[in-house]
Amino acid sequence: MKTRGVHSISLSVSDIEKALDFYRDYVELGVVVDEELNPEWVRGLWNLPVGTKARRVVLKGDLRDTMLELVEFTPNSGQRIREGAKPWDYGVYCMTFLVKDIEQLYRQLGEKGYRFVTPPIQYQPNWVAWPVKEVTLIADDGVMIDYFMRVKDEEYPTLSNIVRLDHTAWMVDSYDRVKPFFVEVAGLDQGAEMAVPEGLIDDVILLPSGHNIHTCFFSKKDENSLVIECLKVSLEGKPLARLARPPHLGIFQYSFEVDRLETVLEKCREHGFPVLGGPVVIATERQRAVRAATIEGPLGVMFGFFERAE
């Protein structure tokens, strides 16, 4: 079985035009696809009621293969996946973008009325050689968008302020819960697992003092797709699994391209990750036919796997 890195991250949004304005204009991603989805695909992939409609807009930046998929389901529940959640509650926490000038971004988005968790905070991670500044924004539908800047970074002098979608962060209660899926099913490589120095990022994620954090990274080596960072905090959280799917609002799915879909589905069953929908054959004017299925992955997060149909 062969898999690639994260193909796309899917967000359920309440107003796709408003979301498009933000992710196109303030996250600086370009539109690749804008289309209505066949209601039969919507029902088959996500097990939604008959008649549920969906419009999707796919966006992509220049320096990362992973794409962002905005999906407006009609009707949606109006319930945000992370509504009322603590930062350390279990599930997807945020998407993180590398930027050139974080202070400029903070001022510009603040003037537009967007709310940040804290002002930009500078610290020195123990896993990279340079200090960073970081700030987290609460975007529409409760989606957490994290921005970080390498201090005195001159690697991208000719680009606009948003450099790339860099990684996504999860809060987990146990690495044993996520490792089998990311490594054995999704085919990602496990990177460094380490303790975060005490207090280093407490202010960034509003973590009460006196708690330990460990971090572990999963990615596809030698591919230009984003990294999944898993943070384990010594503070008991609550699972967000009940809400972590459409038509609730927020980040609900990660998708991967594979060479043999049935092999992946069998691995999912072996590891106890149920198939929620599909396989469904999908073909649009802009996309070659694919066979796709949806899985309930670790912590209740949905994963899509697809293969190119013959």
ABEGO torsion letter per residue (X at the ends): XBBBBBABBBBBBABAAAAAAAAAAAAGBBBABBBBBBAAAAAAAAGBBBGBBBBBBBBBBAABABBBBBBBBOBBAGBBAABGBBAABBEBABBBBBBABAAAAAAAAAAAGBBBABBBBBBBBAABABBBBBBBBBBBGGBBBBBBBBBGBAABAABBABABBABBBBBBABAAAAAAAAAAAAGBBBBBBBBBBBGAAAAAAGBBBGBBBBBBBBBBBGBABBBBBBBBBBBBBBBAAAABBOABBEBABBBBBBABAAAAAAAAAAAGBBBABOBBBBBBAABBBBBBBBBBBBGGBBBBBBBBBX
